[in-house]
């Protein structure tokens, strides 16, 4: 399986997003090369490509899988760009990250892959598994005593949860109340540019 090994801080700077969106601590900003990315006028294609790269990087999805999500989004009823966001937000690894059971999405993907979580009581080890309204995602009973998850709980203390998730910290679980909404994102994205890019 392909792995994205791009340095986080460098990639965040290039795409204009905060490392906090990915779950990383914000490092002290430097004044060096502050106008580095503003020297050249970006073309329409460049803007579209940047938005696509931004969304792929945030959710840790590579090109082939991301294009598959685009195809699904276009087929579904409603606004294609918003459908794309919903598909990415309802990935199991993202839900684990959103419920505070992982510090970053990369860590959430690894923990899901190691079989630490269940969906409706059944073990699921596929990070791209799509949850739906009514599903209950929970940490396995055996995993709750692990020092790893105690450390994660300390690190994610105070994290705010999206309204589409009903999180029970004591039970290490979360219920999916409804589909996520576009305006509930914690980062800026122009998803219509991504749809335009793929539509050419």
N, C-alpha and C positions, 0 to 999 in steps of 0.2 A: 504494500500500500504506500502511496506517495505521502511524504510528510513535508509540510511547509516549515523550513528552518530559518525563516527571515527574522532578524533581530526585532523584537517587539517595539522598542522605543524609536528605532530608526524608521520602521514602517509606519508607525503612528504619526510621526512628524511629516513624512512624505504624503500621507493621506489626509492630514489635518484633523485627526481624531485624538481624543484624550485616552491615555492608557487606562484610566479608571473605567472606561466603557468595557474594557476587556477583563477587568478585575485586578489590574496591576496598580501598584502605588504610583502616584504622580511624582516624578522626579523634579528636582529644581530646574526651572527653565533657564536656559542660557541665552545671551543676546547675540551670540555668534551666529552668523549666516541667517539672521532673522528674515531677511528679504530674499533668501535663496530661491524659494519657489515662486516668487512674484516677478522674476526678471523677464520671463517670456509670456506672451499672451497665449492662453490655452485655447485650442480650437474646440469646436462643438464635439468632435469625436473624442478629444482629450478629456473633456468634462464627463462625457458618458462613460468612458473607460475608467476614469478615476472613481466614479460612483460605484461601478461594478466591482472594482478591486477593493473598495472600502467595505462593501457588504460581504464579499467573500472572506475578507480578512477577519472581520468581526466575528463571524460565525464559524470560521475555520473550515470552510468548504472549498474544495478545489473545482476547477473549471467544468469537468464532465458532469459532476453531481449538481453543480450550480445551474448549468444549462438544463438539466432534467427538471429542476425546480421551476425554471422559467416556463418550460413546456407545460407543466402541470398548472401553473398560475394562469396561463393564457386560456387553457381549456375550461377552467372553473368560471362560474358566474361571478359578476362583479368587476371591480377595477383590478386589472392584472398586476399592477405594482403593489397594491395592498394585499392581494392574494399571495404574492411572492414573500412579503414580510411575514404573513401568517404561517406559511409553510416552514420558514426558517425558525420562527419563534416557537413552534410546536414540536421541534426536534427534542428528543428526550435529553440529550446532553445540555441543551439550552435551558430546559425546564429545571434540571438538577442545579445548574448555575443560578438560575433565577430564584430558586427556593433556598439558596444559601448553603447548599450541601457540597459546594466546591468553590474554591477561591477564584478560579478562572474557567473559561469554557474548555480550554485545553485539558485542564485537570478533570473537569466533568466528563469529557470524552473518554479519558483513561479509566476513570472510576466506573463508568457505565460498562465499558469494555471488559472490565475485570469482574463484572457480575454482582456489584454491590447493591443494585437497585431492583425493585419490583414494580410492575404496573398491574394494578388490580390483583395483587397477591401473587403474580407470576413473574419469575425472574426474566429480565430482558437485558441482554448484553449488546444491543445494537444502538449505537449513539444516534443514528438517523431515524430511529423509530418515531413515528408521529403519534403524539397523544391527541386525544379529543375530549370534548366536554364530558364530564362525568368520570373520567379516569382518575385513579388515585396512584400517585407516584410515591414510593416509600423506600427508605433505607432498610436493607435486610436486618433482621434481628441480630444475627451474628456480628454484623459489621458495626453495630451501634456502640459496642464496647471497645472498638479499636481506638488507640491513641491518635491515629491519623484524623479521624472525624472529630475528636475533641479539639485538636489543633485547628481544624477548619472552622468549627463552631466559634472559636475565639477570634479567628481572623475575619469572619463574616458577620460578627456581632454588630448590629446597627444597620445592616443592609436593608433597604426598603424593598418590599415585594410588590410585583405588579398586581393590579386589581383582578386580573383574570385567574389568579392563583389564590386558593385559600390554604395558607401555610400553617401547619401545626408543628411548631418547633419541638415541643415535648415528645411528640410521636415520630419526629423526623420524617414527616410526610407532607404531601400537598395535594389538594384536590383541584382539578381543572374545572373552574366554574363556567367558563365560556371561552370563545375564541378570542385571542388577543386583538387589540385595536391598534390602528396605525398611530394614533396620537399618544399612545402609551410608551413609545420607544424612548430610551434615554440618550439617544444620539440623533444627529441631523443626517438625513439621507434624502436624496431626490430620486426615488425609485423609478419615476417615469422615464428618466434618462436611460436607465438600464433596459427598460422595455423597448425604448426607441432604438437602442444600440443593437439588440438582438433582432428587431423587426426589419432591419435593413436587408 
